Amino acid sequence: EMSASLVGSEMCIRDRHGILWIGLSKGLCSYDVRQKRVKRVYPDVGHVMGIVENKEGLIWICTQDNGLFQTTADEKLRSFKLEKNFSCLSIAPDGILWLGTCDGGVYSYDPSENKLLCYNGACGMNGNQVNQIVADAYNHIWIDTNQKLIEFNPRNGSFRTYLTTDGSILLHRFLPTAVCQAKDGNIYWGGIPGICMVTPCLLYTSPSPR
Protein backbone atom coordinates (compact mmCIF):
# COMPACT_ATOMS: atom_id res chain seq x y z
CA GLU A 1 0.00 0.00 0.00
CA MET A 2 3.04 2.25 0.21
CA SER A 3 3.95 1.87 -3.45
CA ALA A 4 2.78 5.38 -4.49
CA SER A 5 5.67 7.69 -5.33
CA LEU A 6 6.74 10.61 -3.21
CA VAL A 7 6.45 13.90 -5.08
CA GLY A 8 7.72 17.44 -4.61
CA SER A 9 10.18 19.15 -2.31
CA GLU A 10 7.60 19.85 0.39
CA MET A 11 6.09 16.39 0.31
CA CYS A 12 7.64 15.34 3.59
CA ILE A 13 7.61 17.56 6.67
CA ARG A 14 8.17 16.83 10.34
CA ASP A 15 5.69 18.50 12.69
CA ARG A 16 6.23 19.67 16.26
CA HIS A 17 5.08 16.29 17.60
CA GLY A 18 7.72 14.39 15.65
CA ILE A 19 5.27 13.04 13.08
CA LEU A 20 6.39 12.91 9.46
CA TRP A 21 3.66 13.84 6.97
CA ILE A 22 4.34 12.35 3.54
CA GLY A 23 2.52 13.47 0.42
CA LEU A 24 1.84 10.87 -2.25
CA SER A 25 0.44 10.90 -5.74
CA LYS A 26 -2.62 9.22 -4.27
CA GLY A 27 -3.10 10.42 -0.72
CA LEU A 28 -1.27 11.27 2.47
CA CYS A 29 0.69 9.11 4.91
CA SER A 30 2.09 9.74 8.37
CA TYR A 31 5.11 8.21 10.05
CA ASP A 32 5.54 8.19 13.81
CA VAL A 33 9.30 8.41 14.35
CA ARG A 34 9.14 7.23 17.97
CA GLN A 35 6.89 4.26 17.30
CA LYS A 36 8.44 3.59 13.88
CA ARG A 37 5.00 3.16 12.41
CA VAL A 38 3.73 4.17 8.97
CA LYS A 39 0.08 4.36 8.00
CA ARG A 40 -2.03 5.73 5.19
CA VAL A 41 -3.98 8.55 6.78
CA TYR A 42 -6.02 9.98 3.94
CA PRO A 43 -5.96 7.83 0.80
CA ASP A 44 -8.66 9.87 -0.97
CA VAL A 45 -7.40 13.46 -0.77
CA GLY A 46 -5.83 13.10 -4.22
CA HIS A 47 -2.42 14.12 -5.56
CA VAL A 48 -0.68 15.97 -2.72
CA MET A 49 1.46 18.87 -3.94
CA GLY A 50 2.35 20.76 -0.75
CA ILE A 51 2.34 20.36 3.05
CA VAL A 52 3.03 23.02 5.69
CA GLU A 53 2.50 23.43 9.44
CA ASN A 54 1.33 26.75 10.91
CA LYS A 55 2.15 28.31 14.28
CA GLU A 56 -0.89 26.67 15.88
CA GLY A 57 0.25 23.20 14.82
CA LEU A 58 -2.35 22.76 12.07
CA ILE A 59 -1.20 20.87 8.99
CA TRP A 60 -2.27 22.34 5.64
CA ILE A 61 -2.23 20.21 2.49
CA CYS A 62 -2.79 21.39 -1.08
CA THR A 63 -3.66 18.97 -3.85
CA GLN A 64 -3.66 19.07 -7.61
CA ASP A 65 -7.22 17.86 -7.98
CA ASN A 66 -9.17 18.24 -4.72
CA GLY A 67 -8.36 21.69 -3.36
CA LEU A 68 -7.04 22.45 0.12
CA PHE A 69 -7.18 20.41 3.32
CA GLN A 70 -6.40 21.00 6.98
CA THR A 71 -5.63 18.38 9.59
CA THR A 72 -4.10 17.99 13.06
CA ALA A 73 -1.96 15.47 14.89
CA ASP A 74 -5.15 13.59 15.88
CA GLU A 75 -6.02 13.29 12.17
CA LYS A 76 -9.22 15.34 12.06
CA LEU A 77 -9.63 16.47 8.46
CA ARG A 78 -11.28 19.58 7.03
CA SER A 79 -11.77 20.12 3.31
CA PHE A 80 -11.76 23.45 1.45
CA LYS A 81 -13.04 22.97 -2.11
CA LEU A 82 -11.23 25.80 -3.85
CA GLU A 83 -11.37 24.18 -7.32
CA LYS A 84 -7.81 25.02 -8.36
CA ASN A 85 -5.04 22.77 -9.67
CA PHE A 86 -2.54 23.61 -6.96
CA SER A 87 1.14 22.88 -7.55
CA CYS A 88 2.78 24.20 -4.36
CA LEU A 89 2.14 25.74 -0.96
CA SER A 90 3.89 27.99 1.56
CA ILE A 91 2.89 29.86 4.70
CA ALA A 92 3.99 33.40 5.54
CA PRO A 93 4.90 34.60 9.06
CA ASP A 94 1.57 36.48 9.19
CA GLY A 95 -0.31 33.17 8.80
CA ILE A 96 -1.44 33.71 5.20
CA LEU A 97 -1.16 30.68 2.92
CA TRP A 98 0.36 31.21 -0.52
CA LEU A 99 -0.38 28.78 -3.31
CA GLY A 100 0.78 28.31 -6.89
CA THR A 101 -1.15 26.49 -9.60
CA CYS A 102 -0.31 24.33 -12.58
CA ASP A 103 -1.70 26.97 -14.95
CA GLY A 104 0.46 29.80 -13.61
CA GLY A 105 -1.76 31.20 -10.89
CA VAL A 106 -0.61 32.75 -7.61
CA TYR A 107 -3.13 32.94 -4.78
CA SER A 108 -3.27 33.88 -1.12
CA TYR A 109 -5.67 32.21 1.28
CA ASP A 110 -6.58 33.75 4.62
CA PRO A 111 -7.89 30.96 6.88
CA SER A 112 -9.43 33.43 9.34
CA GLU A 113 -11.66 34.89 6.61
CA ASN A 114 -11.91 31.88 4.29
CA LYS A 115 -10.86 34.19 1.45
CA LEU A 116 -8.91 33.24 -1.68
CA LEU A 117 -7.31 36.16 -3.57
CA CYS A 118 -5.66 36.08 -7.00
CA TYR A 119 -2.33 37.86 -7.60
CA ASN A 120 -1.51 36.71 -11.14
CA GLY A 121 -1.25 40.19 -12.64
CA ALA A 122 0.04 41.85 -9.49
CA CYS A 123 3.20 39.74 -9.40
CA GLY A 124 3.86 39.60 -13.14
CA MET A 125 2.84 36.02 -13.90
CA ASN A 126 2.13 35.14 -17.52
CA GLY A 127 0.74 31.62 -17.43
CA ASN A 128 3.83 29.51 -16.71
CA GLN A 129 3.33 26.74 -14.15
CA VAL A 130 4.43 27.72 -10.66
CA ASN A 131 6.98 25.13 -9.58
CA GLN A 132 7.52 26.37 -6.02
CA ILE A 133 6.44 29.27 -3.85
CA VAL A 134 8.25 30.38 -0.69
CA ALA A 135 7.30 33.06 1.85
CA ASP A 136 10.33 34.62 3.52
CA ALA A 137 10.72 36.22 6.96
CA TYR A 138 9.63 39.63 5.61
CA ASN A 139 6.39 38.29 4.10
CA HIS A 140 7.87 38.62 0.60
CA ILE A 141 6.77 35.84 -1.72
CA TRP A 142 9.27 34.05 -3.97
CA ILE A 143 7.79 32.33 -7.02
CA ASP A 144 9.70 30.15 -9.46
CA THR A 145 8.86 28.76 -12.87
CA ASN A 146 11.23 26.83 -15.11
CA GLN A 147 13.18 29.94 -16.18
CA LYS A 148 12.03 32.75 -13.91
CA LEU A 149 12.19 33.73 -10.25
CA ILE A 150 9.91 36.49 -8.95
CA GLU A 151 10.16 38.31 -5.62
CA PHE A 152 6.76 39.78 -4.75
CA ASN A 153 5.91 42.16 -1.90
CA PRO A 154 2.12 41.86 -1.39
CA ARG A 155 2.05 44.79 1.03
CA ASN A 156 2.67 47.35 -1.69
CA GLY A 157 2.37 45.36 -4.90
CA SER A 158 6.04 45.63 -5.85
CA PHE A 159 7.85 42.81 -7.59
CA ARG A 160 11.07 42.13 -9.43
CA THR A 161 11.95 39.35 -11.81
CA TYR A 162 15.17 37.34 -12.24
CA LEU A 163 15.54 35.44 -15.51
CA THR A 164 17.75 32.51 -16.39
CA THR A 165 17.92 33.86 -19.95
CA ASP A 166 19.49 37.27 -19.25
CA GLY A 167 22.24 36.35 -16.81
CA SER A 168 20.56 37.73 -13.69
CA ILE A 169 20.63 34.18 -12.30
CA LEU A 170 23.49 31.81 -13.09
CA LEU A 171 21.23 28.87 -13.87
CA HIS A 172 19.90 27.67 -17.21
CA ARG A 173 16.66 26.53 -15.62
CA PHE A 174 15.12 25.72 -12.24
CA LEU A 175 14.32 22.16 -11.25
CA PRO A 176 10.61 21.85 -10.39
CA THR A 177 10.92 20.55 -6.82
CA ALA A 178 14.40 21.67 -5.75
CA VAL A 179 14.03 24.39 -3.10
CA CYS A 180 15.06 24.58 0.55
CA GLN A 181 14.49 27.35 3.09
CA ALA A 182 17.21 27.26 5.75
CA LYS A 183 16.81 28.21 9.40
CA ASP A 184 18.85 31.39 8.81
CA GLY A 185 16.27 32.55 6.25
CA ASN A 186 18.33 31.91 3.13
CA ILE A 187 16.53 30.16 0.29
CA TYR A 188 18.32 27.65 -1.94
CA TRP A 189 17.03 26.91 -5.44
CA GLY A 190 18.29 23.91 -7.34
CA GLY A 191 18.69 24.03 -11.09
CA ILE A 192 20.90 23.29 -14.03
CA PRO A 193 23.87 23.36 -13.59
CA GLY A 194 23.88 24.01 -9.83
CA ILE A 195 22.38 25.81 -6.85
CA CYS A 196 21.40 29.44 -6.40
CA MET A 197 21.17 31.02 -2.93
CA VAL A 198 18.88 33.96 -2.16
CA THR A 199 19.25 36.09 0.99
CA PRO A 200 15.92 37.89 1.58
CA CYS A 201 15.91 41.43 2.91
CA LEU A 202 13.40 44.15 3.75
CA LEU A 203 14.93 46.76 1.43
CA TYR A 204 12.80 46.03 -1.61
CA THR A 205 9.71 48.16 -1.02
CA SER A 206 9.32 50.38 -4.10
CA PRO A 207 6.25 49.72 -6.26
CA SER A 208 6.99 48.14 -9.63
CA PRO A 209 6.45 50.18 -12.79
CA ARG A 210 3.29 49.27 -14.70
C-alpha atoms as an extended CHARMM CRD file, in Angstrom:
* protein
*
       210  EXT
         1         1  GLU       CA              0.0000000000        0.0000000000        0.0000000000  PROA      1               0.0000000000
         2         2  MET       CA              3.0390000000        2.2520000000        0.2110000000  PROA      2               0.0000000000
         3         3  SER       CA              3.9450000000        1.8710000000       -3.4540000000  PROA      3               0.0000000000
         4         4  ALA       CA              2.7810000000        5.3800000000       -4.4850000000  PROA      4               0.0000000000
         5         5  SER       CA              5.6740000000        7.6880000000       -5.3340000000  PROA      5               0.0000000000
         6         6  LEU       CA              6.7380000000       10.6140000000       -3.2070000000  PROA      6               0.0000000000
         7         7  VAL       CA              6.4500000000       13.9050000000       -5.0800000000  PROA      7               0.0000000000
         8         8  GLY       CA              7.7210000000       17.4400000000       -4.6060000000  PROA      8               0.0000000000
         9         9  SER       CA             10.1800000000       19.1510000000       -2.3060000000  PROA      9               0.0000000000
        10        10  GLU       CA              7.6000000000       19.8480000000        0.3860000000  PROA      10              0.0000000000
        11        11  MET       CA              6.0920000000       16.3860000000        0.3150000000  PROA      11              0.0000000000
        12        12  CYS       CA              7.6380000000       15.3450000000        3.5890000000  PROA      12              0.0000000000
        13        13  ILE       CA              7.6080000000       17.5570000000        6.6720000000  PROA      13              0.0000000000
        14        14  ARG       CA              8.1660000000       16.8330000000       10.3430000000  PROA      14              0.0000000000
        15        15  ASP       CA              5.6930000000       18.5020000000       12.6880000000  PROA      15              0.0000000000
        16        16  ARG       CA              6.2350000000       19.6670000000       16.2600000000  PROA      16              0.0000000000
        17        17  HSD       CA              5.0810000000       16.2860000000       17.6000000000  PROA      17              0.0000000000
        18        18  GLY       CA              7.7200000000       14.3920000000       15.6450000000  PROA      18              0.0000000000
        19        19  ILE       CA              5.2670000000       13.0400000000       13.0760000000  PROA      19              0.0000000000
        20        20  LEU       CA              6.3870000000       12.9100000000        9.4610000000  PROA      20              0.0000000000
        21        21  TRP       CA              3.6630000000       13.8370000000        6.9700000000  PROA      21              0.0000000000
        22        22  ILE       CA              4.3440000000       12.3480000000        3.5370000000  PROA      22              0.0000000000
        23        23  GLY       CA              2.5240000000       13.4710000000        0.4240000000  PROA      23              0.0000000000
        24        24  LEU       CA              1.8420000000       10.8730000000       -2.2470000000  PROA      24              0.0000000000
        25        25  SER       CA              0.4400000000       10.9040000000       -5.7390000000  PROA      25              0.0000000000
        26        26  LYS       CA             -2.6220000000        9.2160000000       -4.2710000000  PROA      26              0.0000000000
        27        27  GLY       CA             -3.1020000000       10.4170000000       -0.7200000000  PROA      27              0.0000000000
        28        28  LEU       CA             -1.2720000000       11.2650000000        2.4650000000  PROA      28              0.0000000000
        29        29  CYS       CA              0.6870000000        9.1120000000        4.9130000000  PROA      29              0.0000000000
        30        30  SER       CA              2.0910000000        9.7450000000        8.3650000000  PROA      30              0.0000000000
        31        31  TYR       CA              5.1100000000        8.2090000000       10.0500000000  PROA      31              0.0000000000
        32        32  ASP       CA              5.5410000000        8.1870000000       13.8070000000  PROA      32              0.0000000000
        33        33  VAL       CA              9.3030000000        8.4090000000       14.3480000000  PROA      33              0.0000000000
        34        34  ARG       CA              9.1400000000        7.2330000000       17.9720000000  PROA      34              0.0000000000
        35        35  GLN       CA              6.8880000000        4.2570000000       17.2970000000  PROA      35              0.0000000000
        36        36  LYS       CA              8.4380000000        3.5900000000       13.8770000000  PROA      36              0.0000000000
        37        37  ARG       CA              4.9960000000        3.1620000000       12.4140000000  PROA      37              0.0000000000
        38        38  VAL       CA              3.7290000000        4.1750000000        8.9680000000  PROA      38              0.0000000000
        39        39  LYS       CA              0.0820000000        4.3610000000        7.9960000000  PROA      39              0.0000000000
        40        40  ARG       CA             -2.0320000000        5.7310000000        5.1860000000  PROA      40              0.0000000000
        41        41  VAL       CA             -3.9830000000        8.5530000000        6.7830000000  PROA      41              0.0000000000
        42        42  TYR       CA             -6.0190000000        9.9850000000        3.9390000000  PROA      42              0.0000000000
        43        43  PRO       CA             -5.9600000000        7.8330000000        0.7980000000  PROA      43              0.0000000000
        44        44  ASP       CA             -8.6570000000        9.8660000000       -0.9660000000  PROA      44              0.0000000000
        45        45  VAL       CA             -7.3960000000       13.4560000000       -0.7720000000  PROA      45              0.0000000000
        46        46  GLY       CA             -5.8250000000       13.1020000000       -4.2240000000  PROA      46              0.0000000000
        47        47  HSD       CA             -2.4230000000       14.1220000000       -5.5560000000  PROA      47              0.0000000000
        48        48  VAL       CA             -0.6750000000       15.9750000000       -2.7200000000  PROA      48              0.0000000000
        49        49  MET       CA              1.4640000000       18.8720000000       -3.9440000000  PROA      49              0.0000000000
        50        50  GLY       CA              2.3530000000       20.7610000000       -0.7530000000  PROA      50              0.0000000000
        51        51  ILE       CA              2.3420000000       20.3600000000        3.0460000000  PROA      51              0.0000000000
        52        52  VAL       CA              3.0320000000       23.0220000000        5.6890000000  PROA      52              0.0000000000
        53        53  GLU       CA              2.5000000000       23.4350000000        9.4450000000  PROA      53              0.0000000000
        54        54  ASN       CA              1.3310000000       26.7520000000       10.9110000000  PROA      54              0.0000000000
        55        55  LYS       CA              2.1490000000       28.3060000000       14.2790000000  PROA      55              0.0000000000
        56        56  GLU       CA             -0.8910000000       26.6660000000       15.8830000000  PROA      56              0.0000000000
        57        57  GLY       CA              0.2460000000       23.1960000000       14.8230000000  PROA      57              0.0000000000
        58        58  LEU       CA             -2.3460000000       22.7580000000       12.0730000000  PROA      58              0.0000000000
        59        59  ILE       CA             -1.2030000000       20.8740000000        8.9910000000  PROA      59              0.0000000000
        60        60  TRP       CA             -2.2690000000       22.3360000000        5.6390000000  PROA      60              0.0000000000
        61        61  ILE       CA             -2.2340000000       20.2110000000        2.4900000000  PROA      61              0.0000000000
        62        62  CYS       CA             -2.7860000000       21.3930000000       -1.0800000000  PROA      62              0.0000000000
        63        63  THR       CA             -3.6640000000       18.9750000000       -3.8510000000  PROA      63              0.0000000000
        64        64  GLN       CA             -3.6590000000       19.0680000000       -7.6120000000  PROA      64              0.0000000000
        65        65  ASP       CA             -7.2200000000       17.8550000000       -7.9770000000  PROA      65              0.0000000000
        66        66  ASN       CA             -9.1670000000       18.2360000000       -4.7230000000  PROA      66              0.0000000000
        67        67  GLY       CA             -8.3590000000       21.6910000000       -3.3620000000  PROA      67              0.0000000000
        68        68  LEU       CA             -7.0370000000       22.4480000000        0.1170000000  PROA      68              0.0000000000
        69        69  PHE       CA             -7.1840000000       20.4060000000        3.3210000000  PROA      69              0.0000000000
        70        70  GLN       CA             -6.4030000000       21.0030000000        6.9840000000  PROA      70              0.0000000000
        71        71  THR       CA             -5.6270000000       18.3760000000        9.5910000000  PROA      71              0.0000000000
        72        72  THR       CA             -4.1050000000       17.9930000000       13.0580000000  PROA      72              0.0000000000
        73        73  ALA       CA             -1.9630000000       15.4670000000       14.8860000000  PROA      73              0.0000000000
        74        74  ASP       CA             -5.1460000000       13.5900000000       15.8840000000  PROA      74              0.0000000000
        75        75  GLU       CA             -6.0210000000       13.2920000000       12.1710000000  PROA      75              0.0000000000
        76        76  LYS       CA             -9.2240000000       15.3360000000       12.0620000000  PROA      76              0.0000000000
        77        77  LEU       CA             -9.6250000000       16.4650000000        8.4590000000  PROA      77              0.0000000000
        78        78  ARG       CA            -11.2760000000       19.5840000000        7.0270000000  PROA      78              0.0000000000
        79        79  SER       CA            -11.7750000000       20.1190000000        3.3100000000  PROA      79              0.0000000000
        80        80  PHE       CA            -11.7580000000       23.4510000000        1.4450000000  PROA      80              0.0000000000
        81        81  LYS       CA            -13.0390000000       22.9710000000       -2.1090000000  PROA      81              0.0000000000
        82        82  LEU       CA            -11.2270000000       25.7990000000       -3.8470000000  PROA      82              0.0000000000
        83        83  GLU       CA            -11.3690000000       24.1760000000       -7.3180000000  PROA      83              0.0000000000
        84        84  LYS       CA             -7.8140000000       25.0150000000       -8.3550000000  PROA      84              0.0000000000
        85        85  ASN       CA             -5.0440000000       22.7660000000       -9.6730000000  PROA      85              0.0000000000
        86        86  PHE       CA             -2.5350000000       23.6090000000       -6.9630000000  PROA      86              0.0000000000
        87        87  SER       CA              1.1380000000       22.8830000000       -7.5550000000  PROA      87              0.0000000000
        88        88  CYS       CA              2.7820000000       24.2010000000       -4.3610000000  PROA      88              0.0000000000
        89        89  LEU       CA              2.1370000000       25.7430000000       -0.9570000000  PROA      89              0.0000000000
        90        90  SER       CA              3.8870000000       27.9900000000        1.5610000000  PROA      90              0.0000000000
        91        91  ILE       CA              2.8880000000       29.8640000000        4.7010000000  PROA      91              0.0000000000
        92        92  ALA       CA              3.9880000000       33.4040000000        5.5440000000  PROA      92              0.0000000000
        93        93  PRO       CA              4.9000000000       34.6050000000        9.0560000000  PROA      93              0.0000000000
        94        94  ASP       CA              1.5730000000       36.4770000000        9.1950000000  PROA      94              0.0000000000
        95        95  GLY       CA             -0.3050000000       33.1670000000        8.8010000000  PROA      95              0.0000000000
        96        96  ILE       CA             -1.4380000000       33.7070000000        5.2030000000  PROA      96              0.0000000000
        97        97  LEU       CA             -1.1640000000       30.6780000000        2.9230000000  PROA      97              0.0000000000
        98        98  TRP       CA              0.3610000000       31.2110000000       -0.5240000000  PROA      98              0.0000000000
        99        99  LEU       CA             -0.3840000000       28.7810000000       -3.3140000000  PROA      99              0.0000000000
       100       100  GLY       CA              0.7820000000       28.3120000000       -6.8930000000  PROA      100             0.0000000000
       101       101  THR       CA             -1.1480000000       26.4870000000       -9.5970000000  PROA      101             0.0000000000
       102       102  CYS       CA             -0.3110000000       24.3270000000      -12.5760000000  PROA      102             0.0000000000
       103       103  ASP       CA             -1.6980000000       26.9650000000      -14.9510000000  PROA      103             0.0000000000
       104       104  GLY       CA              0.4580000000       29.8000000000      -13.6140000000  PROA      104             0.0000000000
       105       105  GLY       CA             -1.7640000000       31.2020000000      -10.8950000000  PROA      105             0.0000000000
       106       106  VAL       CA             -0.6080000000       32.7480000000       -7.6090000000  PROA      106             0.0000000000
       107       107  TYR       CA             -3.1320000000       32.9390000000       -4.7820000000  PROA      107             0.0000000000
       108       108  SER       CA             -3.2710000000       33.8760000000       -1.1240000000  PROA      108             0.0000000000
       109       109  TYR       CA             -5.6670000000       32.2120000000        1.2770000000  PROA      109             0.0000000000
       110       110  ASP       CA             -6.5790000000       33.7520000000        4.6230000000  PROA      110             0.0000000000
       111       111  PRO       CA             -7.8880000000       30.9550000000        6.8800000000  PROA      111             0.0000000000
       112       112  SER       CA             -9.4280000000       33.4270000000        9.3360000000  PROA      112             0.0000000000
       113       113  GLU       CA            -11.6610000000       34.8910000000        6.6070000000  PROA      113             0.0000000000
       114       114  ASN       CA            -11.9060000000       31.8800000000        4.2920000000  PROA      114             0.0000000000
       115       115  LYS       CA            -10.8640000000       34.1880000000        1.4510000000  PROA      115             0.0000000000
       116       116  LEU       CA             -8.9130000000       33.2430000000       -1.6800000000  PROA      116             0.0000000000
       117       117  LEU       CA             -7.3110000000       36.1610000000       -3.5710000000  PROA      117             0.0000000000
       118       118  CYS       CA             -5.6600000000       36.0750000000       -7.0040000000  PROA      118             0.0000000000
       119       119  TYR       CA             -2.3270000000       37.8560000000       -7.5980000000  PROA      119             0.0000000000
       120       120  ASN       CA             -1.5070000000       36.7150000000      -11.1440000000  PROA      120             0.0000000000
       121       121  GLY       CA             -1.2530000000       40.1890000000      -12.6400000000  PROA      121             0.0000000000
       122       122  ALA       CA              0.0430000000       41.8550000000       -9.4940000000  PROA      122             0.0000000000
       123       123  CYS       CA              3.1980000000       39.7420000000       -9.4000000000  PROA      123             0.0000000000
       124       124  GLY       CA              3.8590000000       39.6040000000      -13.1350000000  PROA      124             0.0000000000
       125       125  MET       CA              2.8400000000       36.0190000000      -13.8980000000  PROA      125             0.0000000000
       126       126  ASN       CA              2.1340000000       35.1410000000      -17.5200000000  PROA      126             0.0000000000
       127       127  GLY       CA              0.7380000000       31.6150000000      -17.4290000000  PROA      127             0.0000000000
       128       128  ASN       CA              3.8310000000       29.5050000000      -16.7090000000  PROA      128             0.0000000000
       129       129  GLN       CA              3.3320000000       26.7430000000      -14.1540000000  PROA      129             0.0000000000
       130       130  VAL       CA              4.4310000000       27.7200000000      -10.6640000000  PROA      130             0.0000000000
       131       131  ASN       CA              6.9810000000       25.1330000000       -9.5790000000  PROA      131             0.0000000000
       132       132  GLN       CA              7.5200000000       26.3710000000       -6.0210000000  PROA      132             0.0000000000
       133       133  ILE       CA              6.4370000000       29.2690000000       -3.8500000000  PROA      133             0.0000000000
       134       134  VAL       CA              8.2550000000       30.3770000000       -0.6870000000  PROA      134             0.0000000000
       135       135  ALA       CA              7.2960000000       33.0630000000        1.8470000000  PROA      135             0.0000000000
       136       136  ASP       CA             10.3270000000       34.6220000000        3.5190000000  PROA      136             0.0000000000
       137       137  ALA       CA             10.7220000000       36.2170000000        6.9630000000  PROA      137             0.0000000000
       138       138  TYR       CA              9.6320000000       39.6260000000        5.6080000000  PROA      138             0.0000000000
       139       139  ASN       CA              6.3890000000       38.2880000000        4.0980000000  PROA      139             0.0000000000
       140       140  HSD       CA              7.8690000000       38.6190000000        0.6040000000  PROA      140             0.0000000000
       141       141  ILE       CA              6.7710000000       35.8380000000       -1.7210000000  PROA      141             0.0000000000
       142       142  TRP       CA              9.2660000000       34.0530000000       -3.9710000000  PROA      142             0.0000000000
       143       143  ILE       CA              7.7930000000       32.3250000000       -7.0190000000  PROA      143             0.0000000000
       144       144  ASP       CA              9.7030000000       30.1540000000       -9.4550000000  PROA      144             0.0000000000
       145       145  THR       CA              8.8610000000       28.7610000000      -12.8660000000  PROA      145             0.0000000000
       146       146  ASN       CA             11.2310000000       26.8310000000      -15.1130000000  PROA      146             0.0000000000
       147       147  GLN       CA             13.1770000000       29.9360000000      -16.1820000000  PROA      147             0.0000000000
       148       148  LYS       CA             12.0330000000       32.7470000000      -13.9130000000  PROA      148             0.0000000000
       149       149  LEU       CA             12.1940000000       33.7250000000      -10.2470000000  PROA      149             0.0000000000
       150       150  ILE       CA              9.9060000000       36.4910000000       -8.9470000000  PROA      150             0.0000000000
       151       151  GLU       CA             10.1560000000       38.3110000000       -5.6170000000  PROA      151             0.0000000000
       152       152  PHE       CA              6.7580000000       39.7830000000       -4.7500000000  PROA      152             0.0000000000
       153       153  ASN       CA              5.9060000000       42.1590000000       -1.8950000000  PROA      153             0.0000000000
       154       154  PRO       CA              2.1200000000       41.8650000000       -1.3930000000  PROA      154             0.0000000000
       155       155  ARG       CA              2.0450000000       44.7860000000        1.0320000000  PROA      155             0.0000000000
       156       156  ASN       CA              2.6740000000       47.3530000000       -1.6890000000  PROA      156             0.0000000000
       157       157  GLY       CA              2.3660000000       45.3570000000       -4.9020000000  PROA      157             0.0000000000
       158       158  SER       CA              6.0360000000       45.6310000000       -5.8550000000  PROA      158             0.0000000000
       159       159  PHE       CA              7.8520000000       42.8150000000       -7.5890000000  PROA      159             0.0000000000
       160       160  ARG       CA             11.0720000000       42.1260000000       -9.4260000000  PROA      160             0.0000000000
       161       161  THR       CA             11.9520000000       39.3500000000      -11.8120000000  PROA      161             0.0000000000
       162       162  TYR       CA             15.1660000000       37.3430000000      -12.2380000000  PROA      162             0.0000000000
       163       163  LEU       CA             15.5350000000       35.4360000000      -15.5090000000  PROA      163             0.0000000000
       164       164  THR       CA             17.7550000000       32.5070000000      -16.3920000000  PROA      164             0.0000000000
       165       165  THR       CA             17.9150000000       33.8610000000      -19.9490000000  PROA      165             0.0000000000
       166       166  ASP       CA             19.4850000000       37.2720000000      -19.2470000000  PROA      166             0.0000000000
       167       167  GLY       CA             22.2440000000       36.3540000000      -16.8100000000  PROA      167             0.0000000000
       168       168  SER       CA             20.5580000000       37.7350000000      -13.6880000000  PROA      168             0.0000000000
       169       169  ILE       CA             20.6320000000       34.1770000000      -12.3030000000  PROA      169             0.0000000000
       170       170  LEU       CA             23.4930000000       31.8080000000      -13.0900000000  PROA      170             0.0000000000
       171       171  LEU       CA             21.2310000000       28.8740000000      -13.8670000000  PROA      171             0.0000000000
       172       172  HSD       CA             19.8980000000       27.6730000000      -17.2070000000  PROA      172             0.0000000000
       173       173  ARG       CA             16.6570000000       26.5280000000      -15.6240000000  PROA      173             0.0000000000
       174       174  PHE       CA             15.1200000000       25.7180000000      -12.2450000000  PROA      174             0.0000000000
       175       175  LEU       CA             14.3160000000       22.1590000000      -11.2530000000  PROA      175             0.0000000000
       176       176  PRO       CA             10.6090000000       21.8490000000      -10.3870000000  PROA      176             0.0000000000
       177       177  THR       CA             10.9170000000       20.5510000000       -6.8230000000  PROA      177             0.0000000000
       178       178  ALA       CA             14.3970000000       21.6750000000       -5.7550000000  PROA      178             0.0000000000
       179       179  VAL       CA             14.0300000000       24.3880000000       -3.1030000000  PROA      179             0.0000000000
       180       180  CYS       CA             15.0630000000       24.5840000000        0.5480000000  PROA      180             0.0000000000
       181       181  GLN       CA             14.4850000000       27.3470000000        3.0860000000  PROA      181             0.0000000000
       182       182  ALA       CA             17.2060000000       27.2570000000        5.7460000000  PROA      182             0.0000000000
       183       183  LYS       CA             16.8140000000       28.2130000000        9.4000000000  PROA      183             0.0000000000
       184       184  ASP       CA             18.8530000000       31.3870000000        8.8090000000  PROA      184             0.0000000000
       185       185  GLY       CA             16.2740000000       32.5490000000        6.2520000000  PROA      185             0.0000000000
       186       186  ASN       CA             18.3260000000       31.9070000000        3.1280000000  PROA      186             0.0000000000
       187       187  ILE       CA             16.5270000000       30.1570000000        0.2890000000  PROA      187             0.0000000000
       188       188  TYR       CA             18.3150000000       27.6460000000       -1.9360000000  PROA      188             0.0000000000
       189       189  TRP       CA             17.0260000000       26.9110000000       -5.4400000000  PROA      189             0.0000000000
       190       190  GLY       CA             18.2890000000       23.9080000000       -7.3420000000  PROA      190             0.0000000000
       191       191  GLY       CA             18.6860000000       24.0310000000      -11.0890000000  PROA      191             0.0000000000
       192       192  ILE       CA             20.9050000000       23.2860000000      -14.0330000000  PROA      192             0.0000000000
       193       193  PRO       CA             23.8690000000       23.3580000000      -13.5950000000  PROA      193             0.0000000000
       194       194  GLY       CA             23.8820000000       24.0070000000       -9.8310000000  PROA      194             0.0000000000
       195       195  ILE       CA             22.3760000000       25.8060000000       -6.8460000000  PROA      195             0.0000000000
       196       196  CYS       CA             21.3960000000       29.4420000000       -6.4010000000  PROA      196             0.0000000000
       197       197  MET       CA             21.1690000000       31.0180000000       -2.9260000000  PROA      197             0.0000000000
       198       198  VAL       CA             18.8840000000       33.9640000000       -2.1640000000  PROA      198             0.0000000000
       199       199  THR       CA             19.2470000000       36.0860000000        0.9890000000  PROA      199             0.0000000000
       200       200  PRO       CA             15.9230000000       37.8930000000        1.5750000000  PROA      200             0.0000000000
       201       201  CYS       CA             15.9060000000       41.4330000000        2.9130000000  PROA      201             0.0000000000
       202       202  LEU       CA             13.4030000000       44.1470000000        3.7490000000  PROA      202             0.0000000000
       203       203  LEU       CA             14.9340000000       46.7580000000        1.4330000000  PROA      203             0.0000000000
       204       204  TYR       CA             12.8030000000       46.0300000000       -1.6080000000  PROA      204             0.0000000000
       205       205  THR       CA              9.7120000000       48.1580000000       -1.0250000000  PROA      205             0.0000000000
       206       206  SER       CA              9.3190000000       50.3830000000       -4.1040000000  PROA      206             0.0000000000
       207       207  PRO       CA              6.2470000000       49.7220000000       -6.2640000000  PROA      207             0.0000000000
       208       208  SER       CA              6.9870000000       48.1360000000       -9.6290000000  PROA      208             0.0000000000
       209       209  PRO       CA              6.4520000000       50.1800000000      -12.7900000000  PROA      209             0.0000000000
       210       210  ARG       CA              3.2920000000       49.2750000000      -14.7030000000  PROA      210             0.0000000000
